[in-house]
Amino acid sequence: MSFTVAIIGRPNVGKSTLFNRMVGSRDSIVDNLSGVTRDRQYGISYWNGKEFNVIDTGGFVPRSEDVFEAAIREQVEIAIQESNLIVFMTDVTTGITDLDDEMANMLRQTTKPVLLLVNKVDNANRLLEAQEFWRFGFENTFFVSSITGSGSGEMLDKLTEYISEEDAVLDNTDHIAKIAIIGQPNVGKSSLTNALLGETRNIVTPIAGTTRDTIHSMYNNFGMEAMLIDTAGIRKKTRTMENLEFYSIIRAFKAIDEADVVMLVIDAENGLEAQDLSLYRLVEKKHKGIIVLVNKWDLVTDKETNTARDYEAFIKKRLAPFNDVPILFISALEKTRIYKAMEMALAINEKRKKRVTTSELNNWLAEVTQAYQPPIIKGKKPKIKYLTQLPLAYPSFAFFCNLPQYIKEPYKNYLQNKFRANWDFTGVPVTFYFRKK
């Protein structure tokens, strides 16, 4: 899945509200003040059987009107260059502004599809007022209300028409494992790549944001072969390099899509931060293998006998519920355990390909359901009758039940824990589907 949608528009037109509706969460803070979105938000949306990336490009807190408009102009240029489709949001309550006009002029010059959304159209009077936006000349113009969802279905129907079958494919089929190295700026991603390759492939400086693009390098050492993808760092908060940030995130998105396994690098001195968790959840949603690398472990001075063990336990607690992942303490500078990290990443890649026979699965199912049956809910007794692995590129299993809607989250967690205890899928997200039989 490499299709990326960027939502652009001036502040307070409803970009974050639309983003939340598209990804099915409330990750973006919504308020009536312009510039509320300071963190770059990104997620995965699903419509008409197709998945795609969504980026909320809000995030400008203007110091002056001129700087503000220049920043938006640059961000529109990046959206045109790097995304596959652009959602251009406007606001019927304010009408067409000079900034809307300028953005529309830029978008008319691109060959990429543009969907014009006139937001806050929630009554007949506003629908009449919204007709003036046809003068922009965009064929795909939709009158919506991002708060209520009115009109968003038609917009999404049109959006998914642009996603080809190739774009909707979740995984590549190349025999060479692709390993993406991701994390916040200045955690040592490029240093790790250089240490593994034994050469200065990437520029390394103490300045966060040195790596702007994804960089592909072939790794072939000690009988191990893989494609390494070093990505630009994703910042926790956008400050002075707002547009570079947007550019970097789109590239990192595509790197994760391309990868089989992701190395999430965190700084040992800073620990696991909120943005690291956000990246971790994104990798999990994309069904990629993952290993957490705690870099700069050599700089931690107050280490005791159980420091690493306690640190690992703390990380796994924060990663829950999916915390069956390897955590390795490394030093890219001193090349400590970096080759062990490659061994583990390649082992995770093999686990992603693992197939479990139907007979094995159903023998296990009979055992675990006999030990603990699904609880009776509202007088209904759910029963799981059959289990099989689905023919996907990542581990996914279908449980066929008489009443799948009554298999609740606690019981699903029970099955997930028992499953992982029986088969080694460490570092690999395992997806369960419960279907009616």
Secondary structure, DSSP 8 states (H G I E B T S, - for coil): ---EEEEE-STTSSHHHHHHHHHTS--S---SSTT---S-EEEEEEETTEEEEEEE------SSHHHHHHHHHHHHHHHHHH-SEEEEEEETTT---HHHHHHHHHHTT-SS-EEEEEE---SHHHHHHGGGGGGG--SSEEE-BTTTTBTHHHHHHHHHHT--HHHH--S---SSEEEEEE-STTSSHHHHHHHHHTS--S---SSTT---S-EEEEEEETTEEEEEEE-----SS--S-HHHHHHHHHHHHHHHHH-SEEEEEEETTT-S-HHHHHHHHHHHHTT-EEEEEEE-GGG--S--TTHHHHHHHHHHHHHTTS----EEE-BTTTTBSHHHHHHHHHHHHHHHT----HHHHHHHHHHHHHHS----BTTB---EEEEEE-SSSS-EEEEEES-GGG--HHHHHHHHHHHHHHS--TTS--EEEEEE-
